[in-house]
């Protein structure tokens, strides 16, 4: 019986050691999860950020199109100015 109780005690010590290692690992995992959740953005916040970004992109695109529509007017103005210069130098 002495040998069996010694083996049982040894097994119990190994099991306790493994259990302590598991507890340490679980504690580390919980800490990592807490940090991860602390940096986590909720779905509602993400949707709001994406909506605001899309609105800014639409506004920028509209401004770009408006600026693009001004190009022909500026080109006409430059042509008219060049024609005015040619006419002025031609009459001198």
MODELLER restraints for C-alpha pairs under 7 A, 6 or more apart:
rsr = mdl.restraints
at = mdl.atoms
